[in-house]
Amino acid sequence: MKTYIAEMIKRKDLLMYLVKSGLKAEHRNSYLGYFWWLLDPLLNVVVYYFLVSVILGRGSDEFNFAVFLVIGLIAWRWIMTTINTSSKAIIKYSSIINQVYLPKSIFPLSFTFTQMFNFAFGVVVIAIFLIVNGIVPGWQVIFMPLIIVVQLVFLIAISFILAYVTVFIRDMDHLLTHVTRVLFYSSPIIWEGGRLPPEYGWVLEINPVAIIVTSYRDVLMFQSTPNISSLLIIGVTSILVSILALYYYSKNEHKIIKAL
């Protein structure tokens, strides 16, 4: 285990290269190029705002629904893109893996960090919405780095698991389409948590996606302290899962090579 982690640290230059190449590849052939990093989340918000607020008339009058929506969608976008891309991380680089020994966990890790940089541009869009709507976060904004770190370690744990499983179960890619859809609608991304019937309130209490999204809104929009205990539980659990995943990688990487 220690040897495996040391090997990953030794390959940190490769990790940085994979992250940079991933960022460059996303919009390499598009007309607007890197401008899509800002435009894509913005258009996503416009579409859902039109659907939920204008067509369905579900936007709340008690708070600015546009800001509520942009925070939820951009936090969710980091989760969704990481799940979809990291699941195929090892398979995508199978030609390199079969030629040179590399810690396989580096590949899902690189995709998670790539999407984190995309999330940073999403934060710029959130800041624009806050400014336009005259919303000024309170002192609780100091918890923002904690929420980002918790989401990062949560997604690292998820990416390690998905990348490994997908090598052996190629249908996982199709299954994840439905899993992410369930996660999206079971989390308060485009709707308010209070809309759930009381008997289903436990869904929000045990759903890490709901906890993370709500925490962003608490510190940026409602000037309130996030649920620190829940965030710490998610963070600690994710770290433990990541350690177990790395241990499993170190013992079973030969199986990955055979499966590829």
C-alpha positions as CSV (number, residue, x, y, z in Angstrom):
1,M,0.0,0.0,0.0
2,K,2.7,2.5,1.0
3,T,4.7,1.5,-2.1
4,Y,1.7,2.0,-4.3
5,I,1.0,5.5,-2.9
6,A,4.7,6.4,-3.2
7,E,4.5,5.4,-6.9
8,M,1.4,7.6,-7.4
9,I,3.3,10.6,-5.8
10,K,6.3,9.8,-8.1
11,R,3.9,10.1,-11.1
12,K,2.5,13.5,-10.0
13,D,3.9,15.0,-13.3
14,L,1.8,12.5,-15.2
15,L,-1.3,13.5,-13.2
16,M,-0.7,17.1,-14.0
17,Y,-0.3,16.3,-17.6
18,L,-3.5,14.3,-17.8
19,V,-5.4,17.1,-16.1
20,K,-4.0,19.7,-18.5
21,S,-4.6,17.6,-21.6
22,G,-8.2,16.8,-20.4
23,L,-8.9,20.5,-20.1
24,K,-7.5,21.3,-23.5
25,A,-9.3,18.4,-25.2
26,E,-12.8,19.3,-23.9
27,H,-13.4,22.2,-26.3
28,R,-10.4,21.9,-28.6
29,N,-12.4,21.7,-31.8
30,S,-15.2,24.0,-30.8
31,Y,-15.7,27.5,-32.3
32,L,-15.9,29.3,-29.0
33,G,-13.1,27.3,-27.4
34,Y,-12.6,27.8,-23.6
35,F,-15.5,30.3,-23.5
36,W,-17.7,27.2,-23.3
37,W,-16.5,26.8,-19.7
38,L,-18.6,29.8,-18.8
39,L,-21.3,29.5,-21.5
40,D,-22.2,25.9,-20.9
41,P,-23.2,26.2,-17.2
42,L,-25.0,29.5,-18.0
43,L,-27.1,27.9,-20.8
44,N,-27.8,25.0,-18.6
45,V,-29.3,27.4,-16.0
46,V,-31.3,29.3,-18.6
47,V,-32.9,26.0,-19.9
48,Y,-33.9,24.8,-16.4
49,Y,-35.1,28.2,-15.3
50,F,-37.4,28.4,-18.3
51,L,-38.6,24.9,-17.7
52,V,-39.2,25.1,-13.9
53,S,-40.1,28.7,-13.4
54,V,-41.7,29.8,-16.6
55,I,-43.4,26.7,-17.9
56,L,-44.2,24.8,-14.7
57,G,-44.4,28.0,-12.5
58,R,-42.6,26.3,-9.6
59,G,-40.1,29.0,-8.7
60,S,-40.6,30.3,-5.2
61,D,-41.4,33.9,-4.5
62,E,-39.7,33.8,-1.1
63,F,-36.2,33.9,-2.6
64,N,-34.4,34.5,-5.9
65,F,-35.0,31.2,-7.7
66,A,-32.5,32.0,-10.5
67,V,-29.7,32.1,-7.9
68,F,-31.1,29.0,-6.1
69,L,-31.1,27.2,-9.5
70,V,-27.6,28.2,-10.6
71,I,-25.9,27.1,-7.4
72,G,-27.7,23.7,-7.5
73,L,-27.0,23.1,-11.2
74,I,-23.3,24.0,-11.1
75,A,-22.6,21.9,-8.0
76,W,-24.5,19.1,-9.7
77,R,-22.6,19.5,-13.0
78,W,-19.3,18.8,-11.2
79,I,-20.8,15.6,-9.8
80,M,-22.4,14.4,-13.0
81,T,-19.4,15.1,-15.3
82,T,-17.1,13.4,-12.9
83,I,-19.2,10.3,-12.6
84,N,-19.6,10.0,-16.4
85,T,-16.0,10.7,-17.3
86,S,-14.1,8.9,-14.5
87,S,-16.1,5.7,-15.0
88,K,-14.3,5.3,-18.4
89,A,-11.0,6.7,-17.3
90,I,-9.0,3.4,-17.2
91,I,-10.6,2.0,-20.4
92,K,-9.8,5.3,-22.3
93,Y,-6.1,4.9,-21.6
94,S,-5.9,1.1,-22.1
95,S,-3.4,1.4,-24.8
96,I,-0.9,3.2,-22.5
97,I,-1.7,0.9,-19.6
98,N,-0.9,-2.2,-21.6
99,Q,2.5,-0.9,-22.6
100,V,3.9,0.9,-19.5
101,Y,3.3,0.2,-15.8
102,L,1.4,3.0,-14.2
103,P,-0.8,3.1,-11.0
104,K,-4.2,2.8,-12.6
105,S,-5.9,5.0,-10.0
106,I,-4.1,8.0,-11.4
107,F,-6.5,8.0,-14.4
108,P,-9.8,8.4,-12.5
109,L,-8.1,10.9,-10.2
110,S,-7.1,13.0,-13.1
111,F,-10.6,13.2,-14.4
112,T,-11.9,14.3,-11.0
113,F,-9.4,17.1,-10.9
114,T,-10.2,18.1,-14.5
115,Q,-13.8,18.5,-13.6
116,M,-12.9,20.5,-10.5
117,F,-11.3,23.1,-12.7
118,N,-14.4,23.2,-14.8
119,F,-16.4,23.8,-11.5
120,A,-14.1,26.8,-10.8
121,F,-15.5,28.5,-13.9
122,G,-19.0,27.6,-12.8
123,V,-18.3,29.5,-9.5
124,V,-17.6,32.6,-11.7
125,V,-21.1,32.2,-13.1
126,I,-22.5,31.9,-9.6
127,A,-20.7,35.1,-8.6
128,I,-22.2,36.9,-11.6
129,F,-25.7,35.8,-10.5
130,L,-25.1,36.9,-6.9
131,I,-23.9,40.3,-8.0
132,V,-26.7,40.9,-10.5
133,N,-29.3,40.0,-8.0
134,G,-27.7,42.0,-5.2
135,I,-27.0,39.0,-2.9
136,V,-24.0,39.4,-0.6
137,P,-22.8,36.2,1.2
138,G,-22.2,36.6,4.9
139,W,-19.3,35.5,7.0
140,Q,-20.4,32.0,6.5
141,V,-18.7,32.0,3.1
142,I,-15.5,31.0,5.0
143,F,-17.0,27.4,4.9
144,M,-16.9,27.4,1.1
145,P,-13.4,25.8,0.9
146,L,-14.5,23.1,3.3
147,I,-17.6,22.3,1.1
148,I,-15.4,22.2,-2.0
149,V,-12.9,19.8,-0.3
150,V,-15.6,17.5,0.9
151,Q,-17.2,17.4,-2.6
152,L,-13.7,16.7,-4.0
153,V,-12.9,13.8,-1.7
154,F,-16.4,12.4,-2.2
155,L,-16.0,12.4,-6.0
156,I,-12.5,10.9,-5.7
157,A,-13.9,8.0,-3.8
158,I,-16.7,7.6,-6.3
159,S,-14.4,7.8,-9.3
160,F,-12.0,5.2,-7.9
161,I,-14.8,2.7,-7.5
162,L,-16.5,3.4,-10.9
163,A,-13.3,3.3,-12.9
164,Y,-12.4,-0.1,-11.4
165,V,-15.8,-1.7,-11.8
166,T,-16.3,-0.4,-15.4
167,V,-13.2,-2.3,-16.5
168,F,-15.0,-5.6,-15.7
169,I,-18.6,-4.6,-16.2
170,R,-18.7,-2.5,-19.4
171,D,-22.5,-2.1,-19.1
172,M,-21.9,0.2,-16.2
173,D,-21.8,3.1,-18.6
174,H,-25.4,2.5,-19.5
175,L,-26.5,2.0,-15.9
176,L,-24.9,5.2,-14.8
177,T,-27.2,7.2,-17.1
178,H,-30.1,6.0,-15.0
179,V,-28.3,6.3,-11.7
180,T,-27.4,9.9,-12.3
181,R,-31.0,10.7,-13.3
182,V,-32.3,9.2,-10.1
183,L,-29.7,11.2,-8.1
184,F,-30.7,14.4,-9.9
185,Y,-34.4,14.2,-9.2
186,S,-33.9,12.8,-5.6
187,S,-31.7,15.8,-4.7
188,P,-32.8,19.5,-4.4
189,I,-31.1,20.6,-7.6
190,I,-34.0,22.2,-9.3
191,W,-36.6,22.0,-6.5
192,E,-36.7,23.0,-2.9
193,G,-36.1,20.4,-0.2
194,G,-39.2,21.5,1.7
195,R,-41.4,20.3,-1.2
196,L,-40.9,16.6,-0.2
197,P,-43.7,15.0,1.9
198,P,-42.6,14.6,5.5
199,E,-42.4,10.8,5.2
200,Y,-39.7,11.2,2.5
201,G,-37.6,13.8,4.4
202,W,-35.0,11.1,5.3
203,V,-34.0,11.2,1.6
204,L,-32.4,14.6,2.0
205,E,-30.8,13.6,5.4
206,I,-28.8,10.6,4.0
207,N,-28.3,11.9,0.4
208,P,-24.7,13.3,0.2
209,V,-25.5,15.2,-3.0
210,A,-28.4,16.9,-1.3
211,I,-26.2,17.8,1.7
212,I,-23.4,19.3,-0.5
213,V,-25.8,21.3,-2.7
214,T,-27.7,22.6,0.3
215,S,-24.4,23.6,2.0
216,Y,-23.4,25.8,-1.0
217,R,-26.8,27.5,-0.9
218,D,-26.5,28.1,2.8
219,V,-23.2,29.9,2.7
220,L,-23.7,31.8,-0.6
221,M,-27.4,32.6,-0.6
222,F,-29.0,32.3,2.8
223,Q,-26.1,33.6,5.0
224,S,-26.4,30.5,7.3
225,T,-24.0,27.9,8.6
226,P,-24.0,24.6,6.7
227,N,-24.5,21.3,8.3
228,I,-20.9,20.8,9.5
229,S,-21.4,17.4,11.1
230,S,-22.9,16.0,7.9
231,L,-20.2,17.4,5.8
232,L,-17.5,15.9,8.1
233,I,-19.2,12.5,7.9
234,I,-19.2,12.6,4.1
235,G,-15.6,13.8,4.1
236,V,-14.3,11.2,6.5
237,T,-16.2,8.4,4.9
238,S,-15.0,9.3,1.5
239,I,-11.4,9.4,2.7
240,L,-11.8,5.9,4.2
241,V,-13.4,4.6,1.0
242,S,-10.6,6.1,-1.1
243,I,-7.9,4.5,1.1
244,L,-9.7,1.1,0.8
245,A,-10.0,1.6,-3.0
246,L,-6.3,2.4,-3.3
247,Y,-5.5,-0.8,-1.3
248,Y,-7.7,-2.8,-3.6
249,Y,-6.0,-1.2,-6.6
250,S,-2.6,-2.1,-5.3
251,K,-3.6,-5.8,-4.9
252,N,-5.5,-6.2,-8.1
253,E,-4.0,-4.1,-10.8
254,H,-2.9,-7.3,-12.6
255,K,-6.5,-8.2,-13.0
256,I,-7.2,-4.8,-14.7
257,I,-4.4,-5.5,-17.2
258,K,-5.9,-8.9,-18.0
259,A,-9.4,-7.5,-18.4
260,L,-8.2,-4.8,-20.8
